[in-house]
Each structure stands twice: as structure tokens, then as C-alpha cells.
Amino acid sequence: MESKRHVEVCIISDIHLGTYGSCATELNRYLRSIDPGMLIINGDWLDIWNFGSNYWKSEHTENLSIIFDFLKNGIPVYYIPGNHDDIARRFLDIKLDIFELRNELFLELDGKTHWIFHGDIFDLSVSNNARWLAKLGGKSYDYLIRLNRWINFIRFKLGYDRIMLSKSIKDSIKSFVKKKVADFEELAIEHAIEHGYDYVICGHIHKPQIRHIETEKGSVTYLNSGDWIENLTALEYNKGEWTLFNYYNDLAYQGIDRE
């Protein structure tokens, strides 16, 4: 059996189990390929908003099982709820052995302070006054993903490349999306600099990236773990350095399958 790749800290987010868009199969393959020293699930693990769709595959149950196996093997797991699984926030600060449910997490890694949280607190579209609109958008997105997969199945049979409808729609409203993302990132970065954190790590907006920012007030490194719907990305920490894992580039295209 092929040895697993060691990762000191692994951060995943925006998995959305219980929806058609969730790429649980691919995530399960990734998680089986690594031996993490610590796993952080940074929000939207379960999509409570869309549970009414009555969609739950065996791969989704399997994902829960893999997390339990990590715990059984002594790997600490931190679960930070997001807006789609915010019901879990009713049980914040629960600690069951090496499993912890937190609203945010502060880690000291190699002398650097890391502030880790989902990010929806900086998103006005999921505030109480606009919550119904955010939920409607979530359901619409899930239906779009379902339609997209049928279209890509037909395109594959006809010999065409896959397309991503959600990306096309986002591009058509590019100015709005760019402003929303920019506002989100700016607020997170400003807050992190103000409090003297070296790193700020979010999920929520499904935009994976790592970048260093310097302002007149200070500097910080901003990271976003992306998602497991479109980008299939995770953050990995090893030997004092953060990197972005991309499933398509780093695992699937190598033909690795641990199922």
C-alpha cells in the first residue's frame, strides 16, 4: 500500500455535504492520501440550508467516517461552523477529547500567529436581514450545479470539453462579484492587521489564494482555502510554509485512487 503524504496542518472548507455540488468523492480520495498532524474544517462542512433537497450519497457518509477515523487515530480535528452549518454554533466550545467545535481558532505555528475563521461575519449578504436571499441563492446554485453535470455528461458523450455554468454566470456579473470579494477580503485583512496577526485564514467565498499584503498600518498574509465544489482546493502547512493543494493538478491527474 502506498505511503501517505505527511501534512503538519491541513485546512479544508466549503464542502457542502448534502448538496449536488459537493465533490465528496474527490475530497475523500484527498483525505485518504494524507497523514495530517491536525485537520481544520473551516466552515460549511454540512449544508443545513439545503437539507430539504433530500440528497445524501454514500460518499457523504463516508466523508464523516474518514473524519472519525482521523480522531480514532489521534489526529486533532477542529470544526469551525460557517453560514450553511451555522446551527452548529449553538454548541460552540464543545470539546470531545481531540475534537473541538470553535467559532474561530488562533494557532501559533513556528512563532507566527494565525487567525482562522470561516468569514461569513464579514459578508453582509448573510446577515439576518438578507438571510432569506442568501438561502435562495444557495438553492439556486445547487440546482445550477445539477443542471451543469447533466450538460457536461452530454457534452462528454459528444466529444466536447466540460463547461462550468456557475463560473460563466459569475463572469457575467463580474463587477458585483469582484466588489463583494474585495470588500470581504479588505475587512478581514484590516481586522487582522489591527490585531497584529501574522496570518488570516478564511473560507466562505470559494476563492483559493495566498497573498501577502502590506499597508501603512502593517502587514499580514491572507489565505483562503477555496472549496470542494468547483476549485477542489485545500491549504497545507509544512516546515513553516503554507501551500495550496489543488486536486485537479496534484492528485487526480496523477491517476491516484485510494478507494
Phi, psi and omega in degrees: 000134183294136181291150180274153181275127181281135176229124183297311177223132177239132177238124174236155179203166172054058180271324175057050174301140182098007178234161179292332183283341186294126178265063184295324180300312180294319178297319179299319178297317179298311183297327178289340184274352184239160174238087186280145172281336178202139176242132177239120176261106191263058170095151178056043174289307175255139179260083181297329181300328186250015180297341178293347179286351180054041181243114177206113183262166180299330179296331179288317175297321180298324178298318177298320181296321179297319178296318178297324178295321176303312181297318180298330180268011175084016179267118180297138178233125174253131179243116178251108183297153175248199182285330181280343175234036185293346177300333180292343180292347175292343185242028183302151178070013173287134177232120178242095183059248183257017173252127181230139176254116186229153175280330176204165184222135175245120181241140173254110181238118180050042176080005181247138181271128180244124176257117185240124178204162186294311176119349184293344179295340179260009183250109183294338182288347177246018173288168184303322184287338183243014186298320181297324180290321179295319179295319178298318178297322179296317179292320179297319179297319180295318177295324179295319178298318180299314178298318182301320182291325176293319179297316180292329176297315179293318179298321178298317179297329181270358177088017179261160177286159178288152175234160178238102183298320183299322179292320179298318180293319177299319180296327181289339176241041189303318184296321178293314181297316181298320180292318180299313180294316181298317179297317180300308183295321181297317179296316179297317181294315180299317181295319181295317179295318181301325182263003174076024178282147178278327181224143171235128187235123183232175169230231167074307187268003175059036181233093183292135176189161172223122178208148180261134182239135175236131177231180178294335183270348181150196182220159179199155173256123181260131178230145174225129186281354177079230185197173175239045173238308181246310188276328180055064185231160177212158175260136179233138180242125178212130173052046175079011184226137175264138174225158177261121174273132176240116185303316183296320183276323193258343186229299187299320184284350175271356178075020180279127179219112183256018178284000000 
